[in-house]
Every structure is written in C-alpha cells, then in structure tokens.
Amino acid sequence: MKTTQRTLTVLSLALGVLLAWALISRTPWAGTVDVLTAGEAYTHPIEPLRDVTGALLVAIPAVLLTRSGWSWFARVILGREDARRVRVQRTPHSTRSSSR
C-alpha cells in the first residue's frame, strides 16, 4: 500500500510540474528564453557546482528547521505526543537444569 501511495504522490507532483511548465510556456517571457544557450553565462566550469552547493547549504537546514518546527507545533500547540518505543524485556532464563 505504501508503494502505491508513494507512486501516486510522485505522479501527482510530476503532473503539477508539467502543468506549471505549460502555464509558464504561455507567458510572453517564455519566448525570450533560449534553452540551448542555458549556462553560457558561467565563465568557469566550477561555478554551476558552486551555485548548486550554495542552494543545498540553504535548502537542507531549511528542511530540518521546518521538520523540527512542525514537531514542536504538533507537540505544543496540537497536543500530540511523541511516539514512544515500548521496551522489550527478555524472559529470564532458568538457571536450573531440567534434566536430573
């Protein structure tokens, strides 16, 4: 069931991207962009990697901050409790020998 939900989530997100792309392509701005010359503004091959690294350095802490913020909101404001693990205890072994 989880695989189906994940697949449907990915497909719905992909559909959203395609719809947004279709809407953007109808704007007057879209005609001014030449996709074949994308990236020619970089003077050194390492510059795109630097930009992606910078974006990741911003995105990862933002996601972690959002997750911790939602956890706090759910616990304090909504009153939900954190999931707690139940400790599993082993049954004590008999030290006596059963065969006498």
Buried (B, 14 or more C-beta within 10 A) or exposed (E): EEEEEEEEEEEEEEEEEEEEEEEEEEEEEEEEEEEEEEEEEEEEEEEEEEEEEEEEEEEEEEEEEEEEEEEEEEEEEEEEEEEEEEEEEEEEEEEEEEEE
